[in-house]
Amino acid sequence: MTTIQGLMLIDVDVAALNNAGNADASTLENAVAAKKITKNRRTYAYVSGQAWRYWWRESLVKNFSWQMSPVTRDKKIAYTDADPAVYPDDDLFGYMRAAKKEVVDPETGKTKKENITLTRVSPLKNSALIATAGTSIAQNFSSMTRSDGDPFPYGKDEYCAVMKGQFSIDIDQVGTFSSQNKSGFMNINETMSKNALENGATEVEDPLIKDAKGNPLKLIRISDTVRKQRISDAVKALAYLSGGAKQATNMADVTPKLIILTKFKSGNHPFSSIIQENTGPGNQTIFSIKALKEILSDYKDQFDEKIFIGIRSGFLDELKLETELEKLVSENENISCGSIMQAINAFLETFTL
């Protein structure tokens, strides 16, 4: 298994990125609470993984002209076309299309329903975006006011925070589709498989799963050129992220202020412990050079390429982080450091499937 492993930090001020519905503790009848979670009796604002994925998909549409899979709505369910060879979002983000069709049983002549559900585990996996330090959340009193009538008061939670998110992309899984009759593995049906093969896809052997005779099952794989382009677009899109609730009055920059990218030989994320919290006065976000050095030593056999670190000038200046990273680069040839775009472009220039 080979993956791209990434970590990024965003830095927002007076933001309301992802809300959780009515604020029951508010004295206002119409007040919205921000999503937050508690750990060790401290409160941390967060953005759900689903919201982050939504921003990501929107960035791919707006900046990379991705043609998204059409969505069908049927009563209380909705599903995409579930054709990953054609639609890159079905490929990268996965899907579940639960459906049944009526068929005639050749033995009894009776009509029965046959399961034709298609599912795909997402090659792109991401965490929530969570504040790296305890968050002081303020409720802002606002009002809808016009020239006529009384103002209509409402409240909304706002906060300032540095937020951390992790993600991985399973390189081998991108552009590679199974028709095994098993949940998560029945990616495509016979018609989709035939169409893909007619449009340049090839059959490859499944490296893990074999049939009853011990022969590897066959997978459908689109061209490496398209696979690499889809992965490159997904990584580049991070530099163009935009989103968040209440943008009319709480627009926040959600592009990365720090990003780490590398190619890794497993699905485990190595970088989580690098970002730490100073729980003393100041409630500060810490980038631990010590933890990074330890990871480089412990997992040196797992890194398939250099580690690329991008940082926005001025971010975490109080930690003298840029100076610390420059020193680390001079000591370790397997680390590259630059701006956000320099790190992303340098990583993709060396990236191979």
C-alpha positions as CSV (number, residue, x, y, z in Angstrom):
1,M,0.0,0.0,0.0
2,T,1.3,3.4,-1.0
3,T,-0.3,6.6,0.1
4,I,0.1,10.4,0.1
5,Q,0.0,11.6,3.7
6,G,-0.7,15.2,4.4
7,L,-1.3,17.6,7.3
8,M,-2.3,21.2,7.1
9,L,-3.1,24.1,9.4
10,I,-5.5,27.0,8.8
11,D,-5.6,30.2,10.8
12,V,-8.9,32.0,11.1
13,D,-10.1,35.1,12.9
14,V,-13.7,35.9,14.0
15,A,-14.9,32.9,12.0
16,A,-18.0,30.7,12.1
17,L,-16.9,27.9,9.8
18,N,-19.3,25.1,10.7
19,N,-22.4,25.4,12.8
20,A,-24.3,22.8,14.8
21,G,-27.9,24.2,14.9
22,N,-29.7,26.0,17.7
23,A,-27.7,27.2,20.7
24,D,-29.8,25.9,23.6
25,A,-27.7,27.8,26.2
26,S,-28.4,31.2,24.6
27,T,-30.9,33.6,26.0
28,L,-31.9,34.5,22.4
29,E,-34.7,32.5,20.8
30,N,-32.8,32.5,17.4
31,A,-29.1,31.6,18.1
32,V,-26.8,29.3,16.2
33,A,-24.0,27.4,17.9
34,A,-20.6,26.5,16.4
35,K,-19.5,22.9,16.2
36,K,-17.3,22.2,19.2
37,I,-16.0,19.3,21.2
38,T,-14.5,18.8,24.6
39,K,-11.3,17.0,25.6
40,N,-9.6,17.1,29.0
41,R,-12.3,19.7,30.0
42,R,-11.2,22.1,27.3
43,T,-13.4,23.2,24.4
44,Y,-12.2,23.0,20.8
45,A,-14.0,24.4,17.8
46,Y,-14.0,22.1,14.8
47,V,-15.1,21.7,11.2
48,S,-16.6,18.4,10.3
49,G,-14.8,16.1,7.9
50,Q,-17.9,16.3,5.6
51,A,-17.7,20.1,5.5
52,W,-14.0,20.0,4.6
53,R,-14.7,17.5,1.8
54,Y,-17.5,19.8,0.5
55,W,-15.0,22.7,0.3
56,W,-12.5,20.4,-1.4
57,R,-15.0,19.3,-4.0
58,E,-16.1,22.8,-4.7
59,S,-12.5,23.9,-5.2
60,L,-12.0,21.1,-7.7
61,V,-15.1,22.2,-9.7
62,K,-14.2,25.9,-9.7
63,N,-10.4,25.8,-10.1
64,F,-9.9,22.5,-12.0
65,S,-13.1,22.2,-14.0
66,W,-14.0,18.8,-12.7
67,Q,-17.2,17.4,-14.1
68,M,-19.0,16.1,-11.1
69,S,-21.1,13.0,-11.1
70,P,-24.9,13.8,-11.5
71,V,-26.9,13.3,-8.3
72,T,-30.3,11.5,-8.4
73,R,-32.7,12.1,-5.6
74,D,-35.3,9.4,-4.9
75,K,-37.7,9.8,-1.9
76,K,-35.4,9.9,1.1
77,I,-32.2,8.9,-0.6
78,A,-29.7,10.5,-3.0
79,Y,-26.9,8.9,-5.0
80,T,-24.5,9.8,-7.8
81,D,-24.1,7.9,-11.1
82,A,-21.4,5.8,-9.4
83,D,-19.2,5.6,-12.4
84,P,-15.6,6.3,-11.3
85,A,-14.0,5.7,-14.7
86,V,-16.0,8.7,-16.0
87,Y,-16.4,11.0,-13.0
88,P,-13.3,11.9,-11.0
89,D,-15.3,12.7,-7.8
90,D,-16.8,9.2,-7.8
91,D,-13.3,7.9,-8.1
92,L,-11.6,10.0,-5.4
93,F,-14.5,10.6,-2.9
94,G,-16.3,7.2,-3.1
95,Y,-20.0,6.5,-3.1
96,M,-22.8,4.3,-2.2
97,R,-25.6,3.7,-4.7
98,A,-28.1,1.4,-3.1
99,A,-30.6,0.0,-5.7
100,K,-32.6,-3.0,-6.7
101,K,-34.1,-4.1,-10.0
102,E,-36.9,-6.5,-10.8
103,V,-35.8,-9.6,-12.7
104,V,-37.7,-12.8,-13.7
105,D,-36.5,-16.0,-12.1
106,P,-35.8,-18.4,-15.0
107,E,-36.8,-21.4,-12.9
108,T,-40.0,-20.2,-11.3
109,G,-41.0,-17.5,-13.8
110,K,-41.7,-15.2,-10.8
111,T,-40.5,-11.7,-10.5
112,K,-38.0,-11.0,-7.8
113,K,-35.8,-8.0,-6.8
114,E,-32.1,-8.3,-7.5
115,N,-29.6,-6.2,-5.5
116,I,-27.5,-4.0,-7.9
117,T,-26.0,-1.8,-5.2
118,L,-22.6,-0.2,-6.1
119,T,-20.2,1.0,-3.4
120,R,-16.7,2.4,-3.3
121,V,-14.5,3.2,-0.3
122,S,-13.0,6.6,-0.8
123,P,-9.3,6.6,-1.7
124,L,-9.3,10.2,-0.2
125,K,-9.7,10.1,3.6
126,N,-9.6,13.1,5.8
127,S,-10.1,14.1,9.4
128,A,-12.1,16.9,10.8
129,L,-10.4,20.3,11.1
130,I,-10.0,20.9,14.8
131,A,-8.6,23.8,16.8
132,T,-5.0,23.1,17.9
133,A,-5.6,24.8,21.2
134,G,-8.5,25.4,23.6
135,T,-11.0,27.8,21.9
136,S,-12.7,30.8,23.5
137,I,-16.1,30.9,21.6
138,A,-18.0,34.2,21.8
139,Q,-21.6,34.6,20.9
140,N,-22.2,37.7,18.8
141,F,-25.5,39.5,19.1
142,S,-26.7,40.5,15.7
143,S,-29.9,41.8,14.2
144,M,-31.8,41.9,10.9
145,T,-32.6,45.6,10.6
146,R,-34.4,47.5,7.9
147,S,-36.0,51.0,7.9
148,D,-39.4,49.7,8.8
149,G,-40.4,47.7,11.8
150,D,-38.5,46.4,14.8
151,P,-35.1,44.8,14.4
152,F,-35.0,41.0,14.5
153,P,-32.3,39.8,16.9
154,Y,-30.3,36.6,16.5
155,G,-27.0,35.2,17.8
156,K,-24.1,33.3,16.3
157,D,-20.9,31.8,17.7
158,E,-17.6,33.2,16.6
159,Y,-14.0,32.3,17.3
160,C,-10.4,32.7,16.4
161,A,-8.4,29.5,16.0
162,V,-5.5,27.7,14.3
163,M,-7.1,24.4,13.1
164,K,-5.4,21.1,12.1
165,G,-6.5,18.7,9.5
166,Q,-5.0,15.4,8.2
167,F,-5.7,13.5,5.0
168,S,-4.4,10.6,3.0
169,I,-4.9,9.4,-0.6
170,D,-4.5,5.7,-1.4
171,I,-2.5,5.9,-4.6
172,D,-3.1,2.3,-5.7
173,Q,-6.8,2.6,-5.3
174,V,-7.2,5.8,-7.4
175,G,-8.5,4.9,-10.9
176,T,-8.7,1.2,-10.0
177,F,-12.1,-0.5,-9.7
178,S,-13.3,-3.8,-8.5
179,S,-16.5,-5.7,-9.4
180,Q,-16.2,-8.2,-6.5
181,N,-19.7,-8.8,-4.9
182,K,-18.8,-7.5,-1.5
183,S,-19.7,-4.3,0.3
184,G,-17.2,-1.6,-0.6
185,F,-15.7,-3.6,-3.4
186,M,-18.6,-3.7,-5.9
187,N,-17.4,-0.5,-7.5
188,I,-18.7,-1.0,-11.1
189,N,-21.1,-3.2,-12.9
190,E,-20.6,-5.1,-16.2
191,T,-21.7,-2.2,-18.4
192,M,-19.4,0.2,-16.7
193,S,-16.5,-2.2,-16.9
194,K,-17.1,-2.8,-20.7
195,N,-17.3,1.0,-21.3
196,A,-14.1,1.6,-19.4
197,L,-12.2,-1.0,-21.3
198,E,-13.4,0.4,-24.6
199,N,-12.1,3.8,-23.6
200,G,-8.6,2.8,-22.7
201,A,-8.8,1.1,-19.4
202,T,-7.0,-2.2,-18.8
203,E,-7.3,-5.2,-16.6
204,V,-4.8,-5.7,-13.8
205,E,-4.5,-8.4,-11.2
206,D,-5.7,-7.8,-7.7
207,P,-2.6,-8.0,-5.4
208,L,-4.6,-9.3,-2.5
209,I,-7.8,-11.1,-3.4
210,K,-7.9,-14.5,-5.2
211,D,-10.7,-16.7,-6.5
212,A,-11.4,-20.2,-5.3
213,K,-8.7,-21.6,-7.6
214,G,-6.1,-19.3,-6.2
215,N,-6.0,-17.0,-9.2
216,P,-5.9,-13.2,-8.6
217,L,-9.2,-11.4,-9.3
218,K,-9.2,-8.9,-12.1
219,L,-9.5,-5.1,-11.5
220,I,-10.2,-2.4,-14.0
221,R,-7.7,0.4,-14.1
222,I,-7.8,3.6,-16.2
223,S,-4.7,5.1,-17.7
224,D,-1.9,6.2,-15.4
225,T,-2.0,9.7,-17.0
226,V,-5.6,10.2,-15.9
227,R,-4.9,8.7,-12.5
228,K,-1.9,11.0,-11.8
229,Q,-3.9,14.1,-13.0
230,R,-6.7,13.3,-10.6
231,I,-4.4,13.0,-7.7
232,S,-2.4,16.1,-8.7
233,D,-5.7,18.1,-9.0
234,A,-6.8,16.9,-5.5
235,V,-3.6,18.0,-3.9
236,K,-3.4,21.4,-5.7
237,A,-7.0,22.1,-4.8
238,L,-6.0,22.6,-1.1
239,A,-4.3,25.8,-2.0
240,Y,-7.6,27.2,-3.3
241,L,-10.0,26.1,-0.6
242,S,-12.8,28.5,0.3
243,G,-15.8,27.9,2.5
244,G,-17.4,28.3,5.8
245,A,-20.8,29.4,7.3
246,K,-21.9,33.0,7.6
247,Q,-19.5,34.1,4.9
248,A,-21.4,37.4,4.3
249,T,-20.1,38.8,7.6
250,N,-17.6,36.1,8.7
251,M,-15.6,35.4,5.6
252,A,-12.4,33.5,6.6
253,D,-9.3,32.4,4.7
254,V,-9.3,28.6,4.9
255,T,-6.4,28.0,2.7
256,P,-3.4,26.3,4.4
257,K,-0.9,28.4,6.3
258,L,1.2,25.3,6.8
259,I,1.2,22.1,4.9
260,I,3.2,18.8,5.0
261,L,3.2,16.3,2.2
262,T,4.9,13.0,1.7
263,K,4.6,9.6,0.0
264,F,4.3,6.9,2.6
265,K,4.4,3.1,2.5
266,S,1.3,2.5,4.7
267,G,-2.1,4.0,5.5
268,N,-1.1,5.2,9.0
269,H,-0.8,9.0,9.4
270,P,2.7,9.9,10.8
271,F,2.4,13.6,11.5
272,S,-0.4,14.0,14.1
273,S,1.9,14.5,17.1
274,I,3.9,17.3,15.4
275,I,1.2,19.9,16.3
276,Q,0.8,20.3,20.0
277,E,-0.9,22.6,22.5
278,N,0.8,24.8,25.1
279,T,-1.9,24.6,27.8
280,G,-0.1,27.3,29.9
281,P,-0.6,31.1,29.6
282,G,-1.2,32.2,26.0
283,N,-2.8,28.9,24.9
284,Q,-0.4,28.6,22.1
285,T,-0.1,26.3,19.1
286,I,3.3,24.5,19.0
287,F,5.1,22.9,16.0
288,S,7.4,20.3,17.6
289,I,10.6,19.9,15.8
290,K,11.6,17.2,18.3
291,A,8.5,15.2,17.4
292,L,9.2,15.6,13.7
293,K,12.8,14.4,14.1
294,E,11.5,11.4,16.1
295,I,9.1,10.5,13.3
296,L,11.8,10.8,10.7
297,S,13.9,8.3,12.7
298,D,11.2,5.9,13.7
299,Y,9.6,5.6,10.2
300,K,12.6,6.2,8.0
301,D,11.9,3.0,6.1
302,Q,8.3,4.0,5.5
303,F,8.9,7.4,3.7
304,D,9.0,6.8,0.0
305,E,10.0,10.3,-0.9
306,K,11.1,13.6,0.7
307,I,8.9,15.4,3.2
308,F,7.8,18.7,1.7
309,I,6.8,21.4,4.2
310,G,5.2,24.7,3.1
311,I,4.6,27.6,5.4
312,R,3.1,31.0,4.8
313,S,5.5,33.8,5.7
314,G,4.5,35.3,9.1
315,F,2.6,32.3,10.3
316,L,3.7,31.3,13.9
317,D,6.4,33.9,13.7
318,E,6.5,34.0,17.5
319,L,7.9,30.4,17.4
320,K,10.6,31.4,14.9
321,L,9.3,28.4,13.0
322,E,10.7,29.4,9.6
323,T,14.2,29.6,11.2
324,E,13.8,26.3,12.9
325,L,12.7,24.6,9.7
326,E,15.6,26.1,7.7
327,K,18.0,24.6,10.3
328,L,16.3,21.3,10.0
329,V,16.5,21.3,6.2
330,S,20.2,22.0,6.4
331,E,20.6,18.9,8.7
332,N,18.4,16.6,6.7
333,E,18.5,16.2,2.9
334,N,15.1,14.4,3.0
335,I,13.2,17.5,4.0
336,S,12.3,20.4,1.6
337,C,10.8,23.7,2.8
338,G,9.3,26.6,1.0
339,S,6.0,28.5,0.6
340,I,2.7,26.7,0.4
341,M,2.7,26.6,-3.4
342,Q,6.4,25.8,-3.6
343,A,5.9,22.8,-1.3
344,I,2.8,21.5,-3.3
345,N,4.5,22.0,-6.7
346,A,7.8,20.4,-5.5
347,F,6.0,17.4,-4.1
348,L,4.0,16.9,-7.4
349,E,7.1,17.3,-9.5
350,T,8.7,14.3,-7.9
351,F,5.4,12.3,-7.4
352,T,5.1,9.0,-9.2
353,L,2.4,6.4,-9.1
